[in-house]
Amino acid sequence: MKIALIGAGGTIGQRILKEALDRGHQVTVIARNPAGVSVQNERLSVAAGDIFDAAGIAKAAEGHDAVISAYGPKTGEEQELVRATRSLIEGVKRSGVGRLLAVGGAGSLEVAPGVKLIDMPGFPDFVKPIAAAHSDALDVLRQETELDWVSFSPAGLIEPGERTGRYRKDKDRVVVNEQGESRISAEDYAVAMLDEAERPAYHRERFTAAN
């Protein structure tokens, strides 16, 4: 596959990039500062592009099979995620690429019918702004009926760890283990993202995965 990747410098984006290259895919990293991309690989190319510039995204993404966005806003600018999502949708549609996969958030996942993770006692206050922004961005995606998009919410806890290649999935419900914990390594999140890119199972909807 030919994959265009936005946000390759972040914790999740780095692992998506590595997983894609390890699987033999051609990857174009779209970055505001192409010179800042230090990874070198014969199947990797870099293109200038800003997620807030739909025309630039369209130009950089043209000719690819899928666009994966691992974009994350800076602390204090969480609601920029909504504007970025609107621009991303427009840019991908203009590019002619038929598939958009976006890193989502866990806060809007349900722990019970009508009860979201973000509303549970003990949900960290410092996480609420980005969790709310991801929920709003998902609402924007859900209004899009032309582009074949998917939003991938991680488990309640995602952090660097081991690549096991094993995970369990659901749509809008938090996936927990036998101890009642919801977690996934960033490495296995990347595995699940590339699995979905290669073998699409979800269309115009959200899914989640956990170890």
Phi and psi restraints in degrees (value plus and minus 20) as a CYANA .aco file:
   2 LYS   PHI    -128.3   -88.3
   2 LYS   PSI      95.7   135.7
   3 ILE   PHI    -137.0   -97.0
   3 ILE   PSI     112.0   152.0
   4 ALA   PHI    -119.7   -79.7
   4 ALA   PSI     107.6   147.6
   5 LEU   PHI    -140.5  -100.5
   5 LEU   PSI     106.5   146.5
   6 ILE   PHI    -128.9   -88.9
   6 ILE   PSI     117.7   157.7
   7 GLY   PHI      63.4   103.4
   7 GLY   PSI      12.4    52.4
   8 ALA   PHI     -91.3   -51.3
   8 ALA   PSI     -31.2     8.8
   9 GLY   PHI    -108.1   -68.1
   9 GLY   PSI     -30.9     9.1
  10 GLY   PHI    -102.0   -62.0
  10 GLY   PSI     154.6   194.6
  11 THR   PHI     -76.0   -36.0
  11 THR   PSI     -66.8   -26.8
  12 ILE   PHI     -98.1   -58.1
  12 ILE   PSI     -62.7   -22.7
  13 GLY   PHI     -78.7   -38.7
  13 GLY   PSI     -59.5   -19.5
  14 GLN   PHI     -80.5   -40.5
  14 GLN   PSI     -60.1   -20.1
  15 ARG   PHI     -96.7   -56.7
  15 ARG   PSI     -53.4   -13.4
  16 ILE   PHI     -83.4   -43.4
  16 ILE   PSI     -62.3   -22.3
  17 LEU   PHI     -81.0   -41.0
  17 LEU   PSI     -67.8   -27.8
  18 LYS   PHI     -82.2   -42.2
  18 LYS   PSI     -64.9   -24.9
  19 GLU   PHI     -82.4   -42.4
  19 GLU   PSI     -62.0   -22.0
  20 ALA   PHI     -84.9   -44.9
  20 ALA   PSI     -63.3   -23.3
  21 LEU   PHI     -88.6   -48.6
  21 LEU   PSI     -59.5   -19.5
  22 ASP   PHI     -83.2   -43.2
  22 ASP   PSI     -47.2    -7.2
  23 ARG   PHI    -106.2   -66.2
  23 ARG   PSI     -21.2    18.8
  24 GLY   PHI      69.8   109.8
  24 GLY   PSI      -8.0    32.0
  25 HIS   PHI     -98.6   -58.6
  25 HIS   PSI     134.4   174.4
  26 GLN   PHI    -105.9   -65.9
  26 GLN   PSI     105.9   145.9
  27 VAL   PHI    -143.6  -103.6
  27 VAL   PSI     111.3   151.3
  28 THR   PHI    -130.2   -90.2
  28 THR   PSI      95.4   135.4
  29 VAL   PHI    -103.7   -63.7
  29 VAL   PSI     104.5   144.5
  30 ILE   PHI    -118.4   -78.4
  30 ILE   PSI      97.5   137.5
  31 ALA   PHI    -159.6  -119.6
  31 ALA   PSI     126.1   166.1
  32 ARG   PHI     -84.9   -44.9
  32 ARG   PSI     -53.3   -13.3
  33 ASN   PHI    -142.6  -102.6
  33 ASN   PSI      65.9   105.9
  34 PRO   PHI     -75.6   -35.6
  34 PRO   PSI     -51.2   -11.2
  35 ALA   PHI     -86.6   -46.6
  35 ALA   PSI     -37.9     2.1
  36 GLY   PHI    -103.1   -63.1
  36 GLY   PSI     -24.8    15.2
  37 VAL   PHI    -105.4   -65.4
  37 VAL   PSI      92.7   132.7
  38 SER   PHI    -115.7   -75.7
  38 SER   PSI     -35.4     4.6
  39 VAL   PHI     -87.0   -47.0
  39 VAL   PSI     115.6   155.6
  40 GLN   PHI    -142.0  -102.0
  40 GLN   PSI     108.9   148.9
  41 ASN   PHI    -180.0  -140.0
  41 ASN   PSI     123.4   163.4
  42 GLU   PHI     -85.7   -45.7
  42 GLU   PSI     -39.8     0.2
  43 ARG   PHI    -119.0   -79.0
  43 ARG   PSI     -11.7    28.3
  44 LEU   PHI    -130.2   -90.2
  44 LEU   PSI     111.2   151.2
  45 SER   PHI    -148.6  -108.6
  45 SER   PSI     142.2   182.2
  46 VAL   PHI    -148.0  -108.0
  46 VAL   PSI     115.7   155.7
  47 ALA   PHI    -148.3  -108.3
  47 ALA   PSI     124.7   164.7
  48 ALA   PHI     -95.6   -55.6
  48 ALA   PSI     115.8   155.8
  49 GLY   PHI    -196.6  -156.6
  49 GLY   PSI     126.7   166.7
  50 ASP   PHI    -140.1  -100.1
  50 ASP   PSI     110.6   150.6
  51 ILE   PHI     -80.2   -40.2
  51 ILE   PSI     -41.7    -1.7
  52 PHE   PHI    -107.2   -67.2
  52 PHE   PSI     -19.5    20.5
  53 ASP   PHI    -134.9   -94.9
  53 ASP   PSI      75.0   115.0
  54 ALA   PHI     -80.0   -40.0
  54 ALA   PSI     -58.7   -18.7
  55 ALA   PHI     -84.9   -44.9
  55 ALA   PSI     -60.1   -20.1
  56 GLY   PHI     -87.2   -47.2
  56 GLY   PSI     -59.3   -19.3
  57 ILE   PHI     -83.9   -43.9
  57 ILE   PSI     -62.7   -22.7
  58 ALA   PHI     -79.3   -39.3
  58 ALA   PSI     -64.1   -24.1
  59 LYS   PHI     -85.4   -45.4
  59 LYS   PSI     -63.4   -23.4
  60 ALA   PHI     -92.3   -52.3
  60 ALA   PSI     -50.8   -10.8
  61 ALA   PHI    -108.9   -68.9
  61 ALA   PSI     -35.0     5.0
  62 GLU   PHI     -75.0   -35.0
  62 GLU   PSI     115.8   155.8
  63 GLY   PHI      69.8   109.8
  63 GLY   PSI     -21.1    18.9
  64 HIS   PHI    -113.6   -73.6
  64 HIS   PSI     143.1   183.1
  65 ASP   PHI    -105.7   -65.7
  65 ASP   PSI     -48.0    -8.0
  66 ALA   PHI    -177.0  -137.0
  66 ALA   PSI     133.0   173.0
  67 VAL   PHI    -134.6   -94.6
  67 VAL   PSI     109.8   149.8
  68 ILE   PHI    -134.3   -94.3
  68 ILE   PSI     106.7   146.7
  69 SER   PHI    -131.5   -91.5
  69 SER   PSI      99.9   139.9
  70 ALA   PHI    -132.8   -92.8
  70 ALA   PSI       7.1    47.1
  71 TYR   PHI     -82.6   -42.6
  71 TYR   PSI     117.9   157.9
  72 GLY   PHI    -157.3  -117.3
  72 GLY   PSI     110.4   150.4
  73 PRO   PHI     -94.0   -54.0
  73 PRO   PSI     141.4   181.4
  74 LYS   PHI     -93.1   -53.1
  74 LYS   PSI     136.5   176.5
  75 THR   PHI     -78.8   -38.8
  75 THR   PSI     111.5   151.5
  76 GLY   PHI      73.5   113.5
  76 GLY   PSI     -31.6     8.4
  77 GLU   PHI    -143.4  -103.4
  77 GLU   PSI      11.9    51.9
  78 GLU   PHI     -78.5   -38.5
  78 GLU   PSI     -58.2   -18.2
  79 GLN   PHI     -90.9   -50.9
  79 GLN   PSI     -27.6    12.4
  80 GLU   PHI     -84.0   -44.0
  80 GLU   PSI     -39.3     0.7
  81 LEU   PHI     -82.0   -42.0
  81 LEU   PSI     -54.9   -14.9
  82 VAL   PHI     -86.9   -46.9
  82 VAL   PSI     -66.7   -26.7
  83 ARG   PHI     -83.4   -43.4
  83 ARG   PSI     -59.8   -19.8
  84 ALA   PHI     -83.5   -43.5
  84 ALA   PSI     -58.8   -18.8
  85 THR   PHI     -85.1   -45.1
  85 THR   PSI     -62.2   -22.2
  86 ARG   PHI     -82.5   -42.5
  86 ARG   PSI     -63.8   -23.8
  87 SER   PHI     -85.7   -45.7
  87 SER   PSI     -60.2   -20.2
  88 LEU   PHI     -82.4   -42.4
  88 LEU   PSI     -66.4   -26.4
  89 ILE   PHI     -77.4   -37.4
  89 ILE   PSI     -66.9   -26.9
  90 GLU   PHI     -83.7   -43.7
  90 GLU   PSI     -62.9   -22.9
  91 GLY   PHI     -84.6   -44.6
  91 GLY   PSI     -62.8   -22.8
  92 VAL   PHI     -86.6   -46.6
  92 VAL   PSI     -60.5   -20.5
  93 LYS   PHI     -82.2   -42.2
  93 LYS   PSI     -62.3   -22.3
  94 ARG   PHI     -85.3   -45.3
  94 ARG   PSI     -52.0   -12.0
  95 SER   PHI     -90.8   -50.8
  95 SER   PSI     -42.6    -2.6
  96 GLY   PHI      66.7   106.7
  96 GLY   PSI     -20.8    19.2
  97 VAL   PHI     -91.7   -51.7
  97 VAL   PSI     114.4   154.4
  98 GLY   PHI    -109.6   -69.6
  98 GLY   PSI     -26.1    13.9
  99 ARG   PHI    -158.5  -118.5
  99 ARG   PSI     108.8   148.8
 100 LEU   PHI    -143.0  -103.0
 100 LEU   PSI     106.2   146.2
 101 LEU   PHI    -137.6   -97.6
 101 LEU   PSI     106.5   146.5
 102 ALA   PHI    -143.9  -103.9
 102 ALA   PSI     117.3   157.3
 103 VAL   PHI     -89.5   -49.5
 103 VAL   PSI     106.2   146.2
 104 GLY   PHI    -130.3   -90.3
 104 GLY   PSI    -183.6  -143.6
 105 GLY   PHI    -140.2  -100.2
 105 GLY   PSI     143.4   183.4
 106 ALA   PHI    -113.1   -73.1
 106 ALA   PSI     -38.4     1.6
 107 GLY   PHI     -79.0   -39.0
 107 GLY   PSI     -50.6   -10.6
 108 SER   PHI    -109.4   -69.4
 108 SER   PSI     -19.8    20.2
 109 LEU   PHI     -87.4   -47.4
 109 LEU   PSI     130.1   170.1
 110 GLU   PHI    -112.4   -72.4
 110 GLU   PSI     115.3   155.3
 111 VAL   PHI    -115.4   -75.4
 111 VAL   PSI     -38.3     1.7
 112 ALA   PHI    -179.0  -139.0
 112 ALA   PSI     141.7   181.7
 113 PRO   PHI     -72.4   -32.4
 113 PRO   PSI      98.9   138.9
 114 GLY   PHI      60.4   100.4
 114 GLY   PSI     -19.6    20.4
 115 VAL   PHI    -135.5   -95.5
 115 VAL   PSI      96.2   136.2
 116 LYS   PHI    -112.7   -72.7
 116 LYS   PSI     133.4   173.4
 117 LEU   PHI     -76.9   -36.9
 117 LEU   PSI     -59.4   -19.4
 118 ILE   PHI     -83.7   -43.7
 118 ILE   PSI     -42.6    -2.6
 119 ASP   PHI    -111.7   -71.7
 119 ASP   PSI     -20.7    19.3
 120 MET   PHI     -98.0   -58.0
 120 MET   PSI     124.0   164.0
 121 PRO   PHI     -78.0   -38.0
 121 PRO   PSI     117.7   157.7
 122 GLY   PHI      72.7   112.7
 122 GLY   PSI     -27.1    12.9
 123 PHE   PHI     -84.5   -44.5
 123 PHE   PSI     104.9   144.9
 124 PRO   PHI     -79.4   -39.4
 124 PRO   PSI     110.9   150.9
 125 ASP   PHI     -80.7   -40.7
 125 ASP   PSI     -56.3   -16.3
 126 PHE   PHI     -90.3   -50.3
 126 PHE   PSI     -37.1     2.9
 127 VAL   PHI    -109.3   -69.3
 127 VAL   PSI     -39.4     0.6
 128 LYS   PHI     -78.9   -38.9
 128 LYS   PSI     -60.1   -20.1
 129 PRO   PHI     -80.4   -40.4
 129 PRO   PSI     -64.3   -24.3
 130 ILE   PHI     -94.5   -54.5
 130 ILE   PSI     -52.8   -12.8
 131 ALA   PHI     -84.1   -44.1
 131 ALA   PSI     -62.7   -22.7
 132 ALA   PHI     -85.7   -45.7
 132 ALA   PSI     -58.6   -18.6
 133 ALA   PHI     -84.8   -44.8
 133 ALA   PSI     -61.4   -21.4
 134 HIS   PHI     -84.3   -44.3
 134 HIS   PSI     -57.4   -17.4
 135 SER   PHI     -83.2   -43.2
 135 SER   PSI     -62.7   -22.7
 136 ASP   PHI     -85.8   -45.8
 136 ASP   PSI     -59.1   -19.1
 137 ALA   PHI     -85.4   -45.4
 137 ALA   PSI     -57.2   -17.2
 138 LEU   PHI     -83.5   -43.5
 138 LEU   PSI     -58.2   -18.2
 139 ASP   PHI     -81.2   -41.2
 139 ASP   PSI     -59.1   -19.1
 140 VAL   PHI     -83.6   -43.6
 140 VAL   PSI     -65.2   -25.2
 141 LEU   PHI     -81.4   -41.4
 141 LEU   PSI     -59.8   -19.8
 142 ARG   PHI     -87.2   -47.2
 142 ARG   PSI     -35.7     4.3
 143 GLN   PHI    -105.9   -65.9
 143 GLN   PSI     -29.1    10.9
 144 GLU   PHI    -108.1   -68.1
 144 GLU   PSI      98.7   138.7
 145 THR   PHI    -132.5   -92.5
 145 THR   PSI     -23.8    16.2
 146 GLU   PHI    -118.4   -78.4
 146 GLU   PSI     -66.8   -26.8
 147 LEU   PHI     -98.6   -58.6
 147 LEU   PSI     120.6   160.6
 148 ASP   PHI    -104.2   -64.2
 148 ASP   PSI      74.9   114.9
 149 TRP   PHI    -132.0   -92.0
 149 TRP   PSI     140.4   180.4
 150 VAL   PHI    -166.0  -126.0
 150 VAL   PSI     118.8   158.8
 151 SER   PHI    -130.8   -90.8
 151 SER   PSI     109.2   149.2
 152 PHE   PHI    -130.8   -90.8
 152 PHE   PSI      83.2   123.2
 153 SER   PHI    -103.6   -63.6
 153 SER   PSI     112.5   152.5
 154 PRO   PHI     -95.9   -55.9
 154 PRO   PSI     157.8   197.8
 155 ALA   PHI     -87.5   -47.5
 155 ALA   PSI     155.3   195.3
 156 GLY   PHI     -78.0   -38.0
 156 GLY   PSI     -53.5   -13.5
 157 LEU   PHI    -145.3  -105.3
 157 LEU   PSI     105.3   145.3
 158 ILE   PHI    -148.4  -108.4
 158 ILE   PSI     111.1   151.1
 159 GLU   PHI    -177.1  -137.1
 159 GLU   PSI     139.5   179.5
 160 PRO   PHI     -77.2   -37.2
 160 PRO   PSI     123.7   163.7
 161 GLY   PHI    -193.4  -153.4
 161 GLY   PSI    -161.2  -121.2
 162 GLU   PHI    -112.6   -72.6
 162 GLU   PSI     123.1   163.1
 163 ARG   PHI    -112.1   -72.1
 163 ARG   PSI      86.0   126.0
 164 THR   PHI    -119.6   -79.6
 164 THR   PSI     -43.7    -3.7
 165 GLY   PHI      57.1    97.1
 165 GLY   PSI     -12.0    28.0
 166 ARG   PHI    -138.1   -98.1
 166 ARG   PSI     117.5   157.5
 167 TYR   PHI    -183.5  -143.5
 167 TYR   PSI     142.7   182.7
 168 ARG   PHI    -139.7   -99.7
 168 ARG   PSI     126.7   166.7
 169 LYS   PHI    -140.6  -100.6
 169 LYS   PSI     139.7   179.7
 170 ASP   PHI    -175.1  -135.1
 170 ASP   PSI     158.4   198.4
 171 LYS   PHI    -111.5   -71.5
 171 LYS   PSI     -96.2   -56.2
 172 ASP   PHI    -133.9   -93.9
 172 ASP   PSI     -15.5    24.5
 173 ARG   PHI    -124.1   -84.1
 173 ARG   PSI     121.8   161.8
 174 VAL   PHI     -81.8   -41.8
 174 VAL   PSI     111.6   151.6
 175 VAL   PHI    -114.8   -74.8
 175 VAL   PSI     104.3   144.3
 176 VAL   PHI    -141.8  -101.8
 176 VAL   PSI     140.2   180.2
 177 ASN   PHI    -113.7   -73.7
 177 ASN   PSI    -192.3  -152.3
 178 GLU   PHI     -84.7   -44.7
 178 GLU   PSI     -41.6    -1.6
 179 GLN   PHI    -110.7   -70.7
 179 GLN   PSI     -16.3    23.7
 180 GLY   PHI      60.4   100.4
 180 GLY   PSI      -7.5    32.5
 181 GLU   PHI    -114.2   -74.2
 181 GLU   PSI     125.6   165.6
 182 SER   PHI    -137.7   -97.7
 182 SER   PSI      87.5   127.5
 183 ARG   PHI    -171.9  -131.9
 183 ARG   PSI     135.2   175.2
 184 ILE   PHI    -172.6  -132.6
 184 ILE   PSI     123.7   163.7
 185 SER   PHI     -95.3   -55.3
 185 SER   PSI     130.6   170.6
 186 ALA   PHI     -80.5   -40.5
 186 ALA   PSI     -50.9   -10.9
 187 GLU   PHI     -86.8   -46.8
 187 GLU   PSI     -64.3   -24.3
 188 ASP   PHI     -93.4   -53.4
 188 ASP   PSI     -47.9    -7.9
 189 TYR   PHI     -80.6   -40.6
 189 TYR   PSI     -63.6   -23.6
 190 ALA   PHI     -83.0   -43.0
 190 ALA   PSI     -58.8   -18.8
 191 VAL   PHI     -79.1   -39.1
 191 VAL   PSI     -68.5   -28.5
 192 ALA   PHI     -85.0   -45.0
 192 ALA   PSI     -56.7   -16.7
 193 MET   PHI     -84.4   -44.4
 193 MET   PSI     -64.8   -24.8
 194 LEU   PHI     -91.4   -51.4
 194 LEU   PSI     -53.6   -13.6
 195 ASP   PHI     -79.9   -39.9
 195 ASP   PSI     -62.3   -22.3
 196 GLU   PHI     -89.3   -49.3
 196 GLU   PSI     -55.3   -15.3
 197 ALA   PHI     -85.3   -45.3
 197 ALA   PSI     -60.8   -20.8
 198 GLU   PHI     -97.1   -57.1
 198 GLU   PSI     -58.8   -18.8
 199 ARG   PHI    -150.9  -110.9
 199 ARG   PSI      60.0   100.0
 200 PRO   PHI     -76.9   -36.9
 200 PRO   PSI     106.8   146.8
 201 ALA   PHI    -138.4   -98.4
 201 ALA   PSI     -35.4     4.6
 202 TYR   PHI    -146.0  -106.0
 202 TYR   PSI     119.0   159.0
 203 HIS   PHI    -158.1  -118.1
 203 HIS   PSI     100.4   140.4
 204 ARG   PHI      35.3    75.3
 204 ARG   PSI      27.5    67.5
 205 GLU   PHI    -178.5  -138.5
 205 GLU   PSI     152.0   192.0
 206 ARG   PHI    -124.1   -84.1
 206 ARG   PSI     128.0   168.0
 207 PHE   PHI    -159.1  -119.1
 207 PHE   PSI     147.0   187.0
 208 THR   PHI    -158.5  -118.5
 208 THR   PSI     144.0   184.0
 209 ALA   PHI    -170.8  -130.8
 209 ALA   PSI     131.5   171.5
 210 ALA   PHI    -169.8  -129.8
 210 ALA   PSI     138.5   178.5
